[in-house]
């Protein structure tokens, strides 16, 4: 192996649940219902990247998220995901589709035997996928492209005379609402291409809630699934991987309207991805480094509050040459990601949400004064307002540390 070699391997596994492992109907009331059909299967998409001696698995799951309550002991859950990589070299992130099982512990679904059997199957499929991706990894080059897709996402928190409401209560969305900020309509594309010229994988990062089909009793991966299916059908994209951004306060223009709108959203992104990769910029992926930290967030006290183990924010930072990725748990607001990006010493920093164990919503401090659904308190929003500050401070230090490293392959 060459000292400056960079590799990538990819795999995809089906994690579609049986229909009785149902979907969330109301986070406030803690209600769920069984599925009636499967529209789009749910997938675990696994990408193993890095130098041969230092690889990392990124696992993208078509799930709402994962909480420590649902999986039991988070460390044990991670430890059983691979025999080839240690738990601290496996990073889980979820697409946050709302038409997957209720995996956040907002209801009692996780206590059922059917759920326990299914989540054990998910664990085994991830393990198999990591093994396949690891063993199939090959030398590759890395390319990055960026573009914007408008008309599909907006700042969902709308201040009205009656208080803060979510944009879906105001459909159809007016032009004025589309112009509200903050919002991030950028699409980031990272493509891994073998030295023989074949595309191994295309990783796509976008920022928006997948709720086109929310509360419709059908299994579906929503617009991320439509996006990935379209890319996978293209020989130019290899096996795709979707990473959702800090979308805690970002919605699509339609909610619970059906598969047509989910398909339009996903295919619109896919069309531009296919057109952009031919002009993607080749980057040097080394130095390659990955760091994780655990932050004990302060919980709020109220009846029915989640166990304190759900307040451990597991954050991660990945360096890919002059680029960096930040992985945050739960549902951070887009303004937090934009501030992290602004303060980063790297030329480009991409912030991913819904990673590792969920800690619920992470609003900005200002949002707590404004009120609204996302600030709770409830099982969906239970950390103190200072969570934003604690997370941003930790990430800033982690990014600075990785930026200052001189690693193998770094010519500086």
C-alpha positions, 0 to 999 in steps of 0.5 A, a space after each residue: 500500500 502506498 502511504 498516500 493512498 485513499 480508499 473507498 468501498 460502499 454497500 447497501 442493505 435493506 432495513 424495511 420493517 414489517 408493517 406492525 413496526 409502525 410510524 409516529 403519528 403524534 410526538 406530543 401525544 406519543 401515538 403511533 400506528 402500524 403501516 398499511 403498505 410499503 411504497 419505498 423500501 428503507 435502506 442502510 447505505 454504508 461508505 467506508 473511506 480512508 487510508 488502508 490503515 485508518 478507515 471510517 464507516 459512514 452509515 446512512 439509515 433511512 430512519 427518523 433517528 435513533 435514541 439511547 432509549 430505543 437501542 438500550 446501551 449506545 456503546 453496546 449497540 455500536 460495538 456489535 456493528 462490525 468485526 472489522 472496525 472498532 465502534 469509534 470508527 463507525 459513524 451513524 447518521 439518519 436521513 430523518 424520513 418520517 415514514 420509517 418506524 418511530 425509533 426515537 422513544 417518543 412512544 411505547 413502540 420500542 417496547 414491543 417484541 416486533 420492534 425488538 426483533 426488527 432493530 436487531 435485524 437492522 443491526 445485523 444488516 449494518 454489520 454485513 454492509 460494513 463488512 462488504 464495504 470494507 472488503 470491497 474498498 479500492 483506491 480512489 480519487 475524491 471530487 466535490 461539487 456545490 449548487 443550489 436547488 430552490 423552491 423546495 425548502 423554507 424556514 418553517 418557523 413563522 411568527 404570527 399574531 397568534 404566536 410561532 407556527 410551523 409553515 405546514 399550517 399555512 399551505 399553500 406557501 406564499 412567495 413572502 414565506 419562501 423569502 424568510 431566513 435563515 435557510 440553506 438551499 445548497 446541495 453538496 456533492 462528494 464523489 469517490 471515483 476508482 482509479 480505473 474511472 468507475 464511480 464508487 459512490 456519490 454522497 449528497 448533502 442537503 438541508 430539509 425535513 423529509 415530511 412530504 409523506 408524514 403521517 401517511 401509513 406507508 413505509 417510505 424513504 421520502 425525498 432522500 429515497 427518491 434522490 438515491 434511487 434516481 442516482 443509483 439508476 445512473 451509471 455515473 453515480 455508483 451507489 449513492 448516500 444521503 446526508 441531511 443537514 441541520 434541518 431542525 427548522 427547515 421544511 419542504 413547501 408541502 407536508 403530508 401531501 403524498 409521494 408525488 411531491 416527495 418524488 419531485 423534490 428528490 428527482 429535482 436534486 438528482 437531476 442537478 447532481 447528475 449534471 454537476 459531477 462532470 464538473 466537480 473539483 478534484 480535491 486531495 483527501 489527505 490528511 484524513 482524520 476523525 475525532 469524536 467527543 461526548 458533551 453532557 447536555 443539561 436536561 430540562 425538568 418536566 413530567 415525562 422527560 427522557 432519561 438523562 442518557 439521552 442528553 449525551 451529545 455525541 459529536 464528530 468532526 472529519 477532515 478530508 484534506 482542506 475540507 471538513 465535515 461536522 456531525 451533530 446529533 438530534 435536530 440542530 437549527 440551520 443557524 447553528 450550522 451556518 455559525 459553525 461553518 462561518 467560524 471554521 478554519 477549513 476552506 469548506 465545512 459541511 454540517 450534518 444533523 441527525 447523527 449518532 444518538 438523538 438528543 431531540 431538537 437543538 434550537 438557537 438560544 433566541 428560539 427559546 424566547 420566541 417559543 414554538 413546537 421545536 422548543 418544547 418542552 417534551 420528549 422531542 425537545 428536552 435540552 436546556 437553551 445553552 446546548 447551542 453554546 456547548 456544542 458550538 464551543 466544542 466543535 470549534 475546538 475540534 475543528 481547530 485541532 484537526 486543522 493544525 494537524 500535520 499527518 501522513 500525506 500532508 505536505 505542509 
